[in-house]
């Protein structure tokens, strides 16, 4: 699904000296490389504060801690996403409120958010799923109307642009009150271990979060807030700082691969290809709303599991993201939920399939993948 070796080979001459510099300095925690990467990422995102941490799940939890959310506060998020998004809500003894997603974009449905808001609602967590920006203007307007926080889950969307109603653009992760991201190796900007970060333009919130990530300390052995131990190590920061200048090129390569996939599957009655926001296809030259962390098809009348087996037989990796809705996971089952409210999610979990998507995909590989998919579907329709 991801060719990390191929990507590393192209930047080895930059990455290796950066890691060696950390080794020689022995500044393994919170060293100069971490601060350098932090500043460079702030400039890239045009956001005031980047606070690095140990992983993306920590980033989301720390963002919620920084906002001062209390046990029992309701937090609305999408049912169709990875469990980390709801996991941290439950860990903090907040009340997760799962809602359905849009059938075209797979992102959180704004109308479903509206219906879910109660006097106990304190925050909305939109996920930029598979690399496509959520409908942030509508979400921010709704949050402002109801005095709610917006916490962007940008684990899959880093580098993407959101185009506002007035035509201006903002990087995903720099729109809400606070955002989190993951630097897991397979992400569009990934390190060689684990890592994450929190973004915000709020000075006071940034100050609080900087204490939380470091045991609640601003001065050594003075614990001013309840904190955790969650820091990005210097070696991972060195890797990320070496890769950051290539992020736009990486995302362009992903869009090129997505364009080739889309062309191969165009107008097939059994296949719906990924789309962007509104009428955008996500791959147009003047748009960066989709950075294709995953390339995900929605199948119609196709035995998805049989297709997975067929691809595996042909040594083509694929993924099903996600096979079980969060509201049906044992850890998050709740009598409050009504199946009628999850029509789209319940359909998607039976019909989506993600094909290989990474910066090293070439046209020959894509031709082999697409022909294998099409041959199977045409032979079994």
GUDRENTI-543509 format. One record per residue (C-alpha): residue number from 0; residue in three letters; x, y, z. Coordinates in steps of 0.25 Angstrom, whole numbers, plus 2048, in hexadecimal, padded with zeros to 3 digits. Example, Ala and Ser with C-alpha at 12.3 -4.5 7.8 and 13.67 -1.06 7.14 Angstrom:
BEGIN
    k    r   c1   c2   c3
    0  ALA  831  7EE  81F
    1  SER  837  7FC  81D
This chain:
BEGIN
    k    r   c1   c2   c3
    0  UNK  800  800  800
    1  UNK  80C  809  803
    2  UNK  81A  809  7FD
    3  UNK  822  80F  809
    4  UNK  82F  809  804
    5  UNK  82E  80F  7F6
    6  UNK  82B  81D  7FC
    7  UNK  836  81C  806
    8  UNK  840  818  7FB
    9  UNK  83D  826  7F4
   10  UNK  840  82E  801
   11  UNK  84A  825  807
   12  UNK  855  830  805
   13  UNK  84D  83A  80D
   14  UNK  847  831  818
   15  UNK  854  82A  81C
   16  UNK  85C  836  81F
   17  UNK  851  83C  827
   18  UNK  84F  82F  82F
   19  UNK  85F  82F  831
   20  UNK  85E  83D  836
   21  UNK  855  839  841
   22  UNK  85D  82D  845
   23  UNK  86A  835  846
   24  UNK  863  840  84E
   25  UNK  85C  836  857
   26  UNK  850  840  858
   27  UNK  846  835  857
   28  UNK  83A  83B  85E
   29  UNK  835  84A  85B
   30  UNK  842  84D  854
   31  UNK  845  857  849
   32  UNK  83F  84F  83E
   33  UNK  832  84E  845
   34  UNK  831  85E  846
   35  UNK  836  85F  837
   36  UNK  82B  856  832
   37  UNK  821  85D  83A
   38  UNK  824  86A  835
   39  UNK  825  865  826
   40  UNK  818  85E  828
   41  UNK  811  86B  82D
   42  UNK  816  873  821
   43  UNK  811  868  818
   44  UNK  803  868  81E
   45  UNK  803  877  821
   46  UNK  7FF  874  82F
   47  UNK  804  87B  83B
   48  UNK  807  86E  844
   49  UNK  80B  860  841
   50  UNK  80D  858  84E
   51  UNK  814  84A  84A
   52  UNK  810  83E  852
   53  UNK  812  82F  852
   54  UNK  807  82A  849
   55  UNK  7FA  82E  842
   56  UNK  7F1  828  84C
   57  UNK  7F8  830  858
   58  UNK  7F7  83C  84F
   59  UNK  7E8  83B  84F
   60  UNK  7E6  838  85D
   61  UNK  7F0  844  861
   62  UNK  7E8  84D  859
   63  UNK  7DB  849  860
   64  UNK  7E2  84A  86E
   65  UNK  7E7  858  86A
   66  UNK  7D9  85D  867
   67  UNK  7D5  859  875
   68  UNK  7CA  850  871
   69  UNK  7C3  849  87D
   70  UNK  7BE  83B  87F
   71  UNK  7B0  83A  87A
   72  UNK  7B2  845  86F
   73  UNK  7AD  840  861
   74  UNK  7B7  840  856
   75  UNK  7B1  83D  848
   76  UNK  7B9  836  83D
   77  UNK  7B8  82D  831
   78  UNK  7B4  81E  833
   79  UNK  7BC  81A  826
   80  UNK  7CA  81C  82B
   81  UNK  7D6  816  832
   82  UNK  7D3  813  841
   83  UNK  7DE  81C  846
   84  UNK  7D4  828  844
   85  UNK  7C9  822  84D
   86  UNK  7D3  81B  856
   87  UNK  7D9  828  85C
   88  UNK  7CB  82D  85F
   89  UNK  7C8  821  867
   90  UNK  7D5  821  86E
   91  UNK  7D3  82F  873
   92  UNK  7C5  82B  878
   93  UNK  7BE  834  86E
   94  UNK  7B2  82F  867
   95  UNK  7B4  82B  858
   96  UNK  7A9  82F  84F
   97  UNK  7AA  827  842
   98  UNK  7A3  82C  835
   99  UNK  7A2  828  827
  100  UNK  7AB  82C  81B
  101  UNK  7A9  832  80D
  102  UNK  7A7  827  803
  103  UNK  7B0  82E  7F9
  104  UNK  7BB  834  801
  105  UNK  7BB  82A  80C
  106  UNK  7BD  836  816
  107  UNK  7B4  839  822
  108  UNK  7A6  83E  81D
  109  UNK  7A3  84C  822
  110  UNK  794  84A  822
  111  UNK  797  83E  82B
  112  UNK  79F  847  834
  113  UNK  794  851  835
  114  UNK  78A  846  83A
  115  UNK  794  841  844
  116  UNK  796  84E  84C
  117  UNK  791  84E  85A
  118  UNK  793  858  866
  119  UNK  79E  84E  86A
  120  UNK  7A6  84F  85D
  121  UNK  7B3  856  85E
  122  UNK  7BB  852  852
  123  UNK  7BB  84D  844
  124  UNK  7C6  844  83E
  125  UNK  7C6  844  82F
  126  UNK  7D0  83A  829
  127  UNK  7D6  83D  81B
  128  UNK  7D4  82F  817
  129  UNK  7DD  828  80D
  130  UNK  7E4  836  80B
  131  UNK  7D7  83E  806
  132  UNK  7D4  84B  80E
  133  UNK  7C7  84A  815
  134  UNK  7BC  855  813
  135  UNK  7C3  85F  81C
  136  UNK  7BC  86C  819
  137  UNK  7AE  865  81D
  138  UNK  7B4  85F  829
  139  UNK  7BB  86B  82E
  140  UNK  7AE  873  82C
  141  UNK  7A6  869  834
  142  UNK  7B0  869  83F
  143  UNK  7B0  878  840
  144  UNK  7A0  878  840
  145  UNK  7A1  86E  84C
  146  UNK  7AD  872  853
  147  UNK  7B5  865  850
  148  UNK  7C3  862  84F
  149  UNK  7C8  85C  842
  150  UNK  7D4  852  843
  151  UNK  7D9  84E  835
  152  UNK  7DE  83F  834
  153  UNK  7E8  842  829
  154  UNK  7EF  834  82A
  155  UNK  7EC  831  81C
  156  UNK  7EC  83F  816
  157  UNK  7F9  846  818
  158  UNK  7FD  84F  80C
  159  UNK  7EF  850  807
  160  UNK  7E8  85E  804
  161  UNK  7DA  862  808
  162  UNK  7D4  86C  7FF
  163  UNK  7CA  875  806
  164  UNK  7BD  87B  801
  165  UNK  7C5  888  7FE
  166  UNK  7CF  881  7F5
  167  UNK  7DA  882  800
  168  UNK  7E2  875  803
  169  UNK  7E7  870  811
  170  UNK  7EF  863  814
  171  UNK  7E7  858  81B
  172  UNK  7EA  858  829
  173  UNK  7EB  868  82A
  174  UNK  7DC  86A  82A
  175  UNK  7D6  866  837
  176  UNK  7D9  86A  845
  177  UNK  7E3  85F  845
  178  UNK  7E8  853  83D
  179  UNK  7EF  846  83E
  180  UNK  7F7  83E  834
  181  UNK  7FF  831  834
  182  UNK  80D  82E  82E
  183  UNK  80B  81F  82E
  184  UNK  815  81A  823
  185  UNK  80A  818  818
  186  UNK  804  826  819
  187  UNK  806  830  80E
  188  UNK  811  836  818
  189  UNK  816  82A  820
  190  UNK  822  828  829
  191  UNK  829  81B  82B
  192  UNK  823  818  838
  193  UNK  817  81F  83F
  194  UNK  814  82D  840
  195  UNK  809  838  840
  196  UNK  806  846  842
  197  UNK  7FB  850  847
  198  UNK  7F9  85D  83F
  199  UNK  7F2  86A  844
  200  UNK  7F1  879  841
  201  UNK  7ED  87B  850
  202  UNK  7F9  880  858
  203  UNK  7F2  87C  866
  204  UNK  7EE  86F  861
  205  UNK  7FC  86C  85B
  206  UNK  802  870  869
  207  UNK  7F9  866  870
  208  UNK  7FC  85B  866
  209  UNK  80B  85D  867
  210  UNK  80A  85A  876
  211  UNK  801  84E  874
  212  UNK  80B  847  86B
  213  UNK  816  848  875
  214  UNK  810  843  882
  215  UNK  809  850  884
  216  UNK  816  857  886
  217  UNK  81A  865  881
  218  UNK  826  865  88B
  219  UNK  82D  859  88F
  220  UNK  826  852  89B
  221  UNK  81B  85C  89B
  222  UNK  80E  855  897
  223  UNK  804  860  893
  224  UNK  7FA  857  88C
  225  UNK  7F6  849  88B
  226  UNK  7FF  844  880
  227  UNK  804  837  878
  228  UNK  812  833  873
  229  UNK  810  835  864
  230  UNK  81C  83A  85C
  231  UNK  821  839  84E
  232  UNK  830  834  84F
  233  UNK  83B  83B  847
  234  UNK  83E  830  83E
  235  UNK  82F  830  839
  236  UNK  82F  83F  838
  237  UNK  83C  83E  82F
  238  UNK  835  834  826
  239  UNK  829  83D  825
  240  UNK  831  84A  823
  241  UNK  838  843  817
  242  UNK  82B  83E  811
  243  UNK  823  84B  813
  244  UNK  828  852  807
  245  UNK  824  847  7FE
  246  UNK  815  846  804
  247  UNK  80F  84E  7F9
  248  UNK  816  845  7EE
  249  UNK  812  839  7F6
  250  UNK  803  83D  7F5
  251  UNK  805  841  7E7
  252  UNK  80A  833  7E4
  253  UNK  7FE  82D  7EB
  254  UNK  7F4  836  7E3
  255  UNK  7FB  831  7D6
  256  UNK  7F9  823  7DB
  257  UNK  7EA  826  7DE
  258  UNK  7E8  82C  7D0
  259  UNK  7ED  81F  7CA
  260  UNK  7E4  817  7D2
  261  UNK  7D8  820  7CF
  262  UNK  7DB  81F  7C0
  263  UNK  7DB  810  7C1
  264  UNK  7CE  80F  7C9
  265  UNK  7C7  81A  7C2
  266  UNK  7B8  818  7BF
  267  UNK  7B8  80A  7C4
  268  UNK  7AA  807  7C9
  269  UNK  7B0  7FE  7D5
  270  UNK  7BA  808  7DA
  271  UNK  7B9  816  7E0
  272  UNK  7C7  81D  7E1
  273  UNK  7CB  827  7EB
  274  UNK  7C6  835  7EA
  275  UNK  7CA  843  7F0
  276  UNK  7C2  84E  7F6
  277  UNK  7B6  853  7EE
  278  UNK  7B8  850  7DF
  279  UNK  7C7  84F  7E0
  280  UNK  7CC  841  7DD
  281  UNK  7D7  842  7E7
  282  UNK  7E2  842  7DD
  283  UNK  7E0  84F  7D5
  284  UNK  7ED  857  7D2
  285  UNK  7E8  863  7DB
  286  UNK  7E3  85B  7E7
  287  UNK  7EA  854  7F2
  288  UNK  7DE  850  7FA
  289  UNK  7E1  841  7F9
  290  UNK  7EF  83C  7FC
  291  UNK  7EB  82D  7FB
  292  UNK  7F0  827  807
  293  UNK  7E8  81C  802
  294  UNK  7E2  819  7F5
  295  UNK  7D4  813  7F8
  296  UNK  7CA  80E  7EE
  297  UNK  7BB  80C  7F2
  298  UNK  7B6  7FF  7EB
  299  UNK  7A8  7FD  7E6
  300  UNK  7A3  7EE  7E5
  301  UNK  7B1  7E8  7E6
  302  UNK  7B6  7DE  7F0
  303  UNK  7C0  7E6  7F7
  304  UNK  7C6  7DB  7FF
  305  UNK  7C8  7D2  7F3
  306  UNK  7CF  7DE  7EC
  307  UNK  7D8  7DF  7F8
  308  UNK  7DB  7D0  7F7
  309  UNK  7DE  7D2  7E8
  310  UNK  7E7  7DE  7EA
  311  UNK  7EF  7D6  7F4
  312  UNK  7F0  7CA  7EB
  313  UNK  7F6  7D4  7E1
  314  UNK  800  7D9  7EB
  315  UNK  7F9  7E7  7EB
  316  UNK  7F7  7EC  7F9
  317  UNK  7EA  7F3  7FD
  318  UNK  7E3  7F8  809
  319  UNK  7D5  7F9  80F
  320  UNK  7D4  806  817
  321  UNK  7CB  803  81E
  322  UNK  7C4  7F6  820
  323  UNK  7BC  7F9  82C
  324  UNK  7B5  806  830
  325  UNK  7B9  80C  83D
  326  UNK  7AB  80C  842
  327  UNK  7AB  7FC  841
  328  UNK  7B9  7FA  847
  329  UNK  7B8  7F3  855
  330  UNK  7BF  7FE  85C
  331  UNK  7B6  809  857
  332  UNK  7A8  803  856
  333  UNK  79E  80C  85C
  334  UNK  78F  80A  85D
  335  UNK  78D  819  859
  336  UNK  791  815  84B
  337  UNK  786  812  840
  338  UNK  78A  80A  834
  339  UNK  781  813  82B
  340  UNK  78B  81F  82E
  341  UNK  797  817  828
  342  UNK  792  813  81A
  343  UNK  79E  818  813
  344  UNK  7A8  813  81C
  345  UNK  7A1  805  81D
  346  UNK  7A2  805  80D
  347  UNK  7B0  809  80C
  348  UNK  7B6  7FF  815
  349  UNK  7B1  7F4  80C
  350  UNK  7B5  7FB  7FF
  351  UNK  7C2  803  800
  352  UNK  7D0  7FE  7FC
  353  UNK  7DD  806  7FC
  354  UNK  7E8  803  7F2
  355  UNK  7F7  806  7F3
  356  UNK  7FA  814  7F4
  357  UNK  807  81A  7F6
  358  UNK  812  823  7F0
  359  UNK  819  818  7E9
  360  UNK  80E  813  7E1
  361  UNK  811  812  7D2
  362  UNK  808  811  7C6
  363  UNK  80B  803  7C3
  364  UNK  807  7FF  7D1
  365  UNK  7FA  807  7D0
  366  UNK  7F7  800  7C3
  367  UNK  7F9  7F2  7C9
  368  UNK  7F1  7F6  7D5
  369  UNK  7E5  7FC  7CE
  370  UNK  7E5  7F1  7C3
  371  UNK  7E4  7E6  7CE
  372  UNK  7D9  7ED  7D5
  373  UNK  7D1  7F0  7C8
  374  UNK  7D3  7E1  7C3
  375  UNK  7CD  7DC  7D0
  376  UNK  7C1  7E5  7D0
  377  UNK  7BE  7E3  7C2
  378  UNK  7BF  7D4  7C3
  379  UNK  7B6  7D4  7CF
  380  UNK  7AB  7DE  7CC
